[in-house]
Amino acid sequence: MPIKNRLNDLLSRLEDAFKRERRITSDVAHELRTPLAGVRSTIEVTLARPRDTAEYQTVLSECLEIVENMQTMVNNLLMIARIDAHQITFRRVRIELSELINSCWRSFADKALEREIVFENCVPTEMACESDRGDLSIVMSNLLDNAVEYTNKGGHIRITANQSHEFIEITVSNTGCKLTNKQVSQVFDCFWRGDLSRKDTGAHCGLGLALVQRIVRALGGSTSADVQADEIFSVRLVLPNIKASRSI
């Protein structure tokens, strides 16, 4: 009987793995189909008649933006695949968290300003950890990108952090969240989006938070998300305090 149970468990896990693979393949095809169709139709319309230089430049710029978004999506998928296959290594260095967050925020500051979003970095300047700077930057950039994209106009983004002997907890919160508790439980799933009407590809095709979860998990930490009654969405990262554990 124990052997039978183990075999059934193994077959069940294999079946789940095959289902996940089929679902991911279908999702990738769906996400690539829309931008590829956009590039093709744009080129076909442009070639339908002669146009002046300015029109061609405009069309090329539009196509370049679509291709860049597609490249972002592919790069995210490749990194997720490498992490899942344990093919990624980390180089741990001392990181001042507040400085890292400010550095990542610069890429989104102009967009936030246009939407009158207030950003508040409440992480103490003296707080530091040992981690991989490049991968932690990817984590913070994805969280900030997601926050700026979905915060309401005139809303607020706030980052806080707490440090204990064993762990460092970083919380990224933003106002204007319309997700239900059930939807929040899915935010780390690949290709999941709360607003199905959105046509974003690349950074906003539902891979950003999935990549965040994979990287943090590979760094030995964990992620969680919740939404409060006042429409505040929060993502919490818990990372091991490597420096503290070494001093034990």
N, C-alpha and C positions, 0 to 999 in steps of 0.2 A: 504493500500500500504506500509506504513512504516514497518508493521509487516512482510509482505511478503519479503521485502528487507532484514530485519534482519535475517529471516530464511534462505534466499538464501546465505547471507554472512556467517552464522554459518555453513551451509552445505558445502560451499566452503572451509572454514577453516578446517573442519573435513576431507574433501577429501584430502587436501594438507598434513594434519598430517598423514593420512594413507599411502599416497604415500611416504612421508619421511621415515616412519617406514619400509615399504617394501624395499626401496632403501638401508637403513642402514643394514637391515638384509641380503640383497644380497651382499653388500660390505664386511660385516664381514665374510660371508661364503667364498667369493672369496679370501680375504686376508689370512684366516686360511688354505685354501685348499693347497696353494703352499708350505708353510713351513711343514705342516703335511705330504704332499707327499714326501718332501725332507727327513724328518726323517725316514719315512717308507722305502724308497728306500735304504737309507744309511744302515739301520739295516739289510734289506734283503740281500744286497750284502755282508755285513760283515759276516752274518751267513751262506753264501753259502759254505764256506770252513773254516777249522781251520786257525787261524792266531796267530801271536806271540803277546806278551803283548804290545809292542810299537804300533802295528797297532790298537789294541783294544782301547788303550788310545787316539790315534788320532781320531778315530771314535766317541768315547764318548765326546771328546772335541768339535767336530763339532756339534753333536746333542745338547750338552749343550748350545752352542751359539745360535742355532735356537730356542730352548725352551726359552732362556732368552729374545730374540727378541719378541717372541709370548707373553710372560708374560708382557713385556713393553706395547705392544699393548692393551692387555686386561686391564691392570691397567689404561691406558689412557682412554679407553672406559668407565670404571667404574667411573672414576673421572668426565668425561663429563656428564655421566648420573646423578651423584649426584648433580652436579652444576645445570643442567637443572631442576632437581626436587627440588631445593632449600634445599638440605639436607647437605649443607656444611656451617660451621661457620668459622669465621676468628678471629684470635687473633692479634690485632694491637699493634706493638711495634715500637720503634724508629729504623730506619734502615739507616745506612750510605751506600749510593748507590754505590759509587766507590768500597768500601770494599766488598760488596755483589757481584758485578760483577766480581771482581778479584777472589773471592772464587769460583764462578761458572765456571770461565774460566779454572781453574786448570785441570778439567776433560778432556778438549779438547786441552790443550796446546801441548801435545806430537804429536797428530795427525796433528795439524796445523804446527808444526815444520817440520814434515816429508814432508808436501806439500809446505813448504817455504811460508806459509801464515803469513803476518804481522798483529798483533793484537794491536789496539790502544784504550785504555780506556781514553776518554777525559772528563769523568764526574768529576767535582770538588770534591776534597776529603772532603770538608766541607758540601757538599749537602746531606741533609737527609730528610726522610719522615717517616710517620707513616703508616705501612701496615702490612700484615701478612708475616713474613719472609719466612716461608716454601713455601707458595704459590707463592710469588714473586720470590723465587729461582727457582721454577719449570718453571715459565715464562721465566726468563733469560736463564736458561739452555736449554730450548727448542729453544729459538731464537739463542743462540750460536751454538748449535748442528746443526741447520738448516744452519747457515751461514758457518760453517766449511765444511759441507758436499757439499755445492754448490758453494763455492768460487773457482775461478780458481787457478791453481797452481801458486805460486808466487804472489797471489792476496793480498787483504787488507780487514780487518774487522775493523770497527770503531764504537764506541759507544759515543754518545753525550747526553747531558741532559740540559734542561732549566727549571727554576722554577719561577713561578709567585705566587701571593698571593693566587690564587685559585687552580692552577693546576701544575703538574709536567709532563713534556714531555720528554720521553726517546726515542732516535732513534738508531736503530741497522742497520748498512749499510754494505754491502759487494759487492765486484766487481765480474765481470764474469757472470752476470745474462743474460740469453737468453730468458726470458719470454717476451711475448707481453703484452700490457696494458690490453687486454681482459683476458689473463691468470692470470695476477696479481690480477684481481678482484675475482678470485676463490681460492686464496691460503688459505683462512680461512675455506673452505668447508671440511668436514670430508672425508677422503680417496682420496682427489684430489692430483694428482701429475703432474707436468709439463712434466716430462719425463716418458711416459708410458712404456718404455722398462725396467725401473728399477724394480728389484725384491726384493727390501728391504721390510722387515716386521718390526713391532714394532715401533721403533723410527722414521722410515722413510716410513711409510705406508700412510702418509697423515693425521696424527692426531696431530702432534706437534703444528702447528700454530692454528688448531681448538681449541686445549686445551688452548693455550695462549689467544685467543679471549674470551673464556668462563670465564677464571679466571679473566682477566682484567675487563670484563663486570660485573662480580659478585662483584668485588672490587669497583664498581662505576665508572669505566673508560671506555675508548674506544680504538679501534685499527684501524689502516689503513696501507696500503702498496702501494708502487709505484715503478716504475722502470724508471730511467733516461736514456737519450740518450747515455750516456757513460757506459751503462750496469751496473749501480749501483742499487742494489735492497735495499730498505729500509722498515723497519717496525717501525711504530711510536706508542708508548703507551702514552696515556694521562690519568694520574691518579689524583684523587682529592687530593689536598693538605690538608689533614685532620687537621694537626696541625694548619694551617693558618685559616681554617674555624672555628675552636674552639675558636680562639682568637678574633673573631669579636664581 
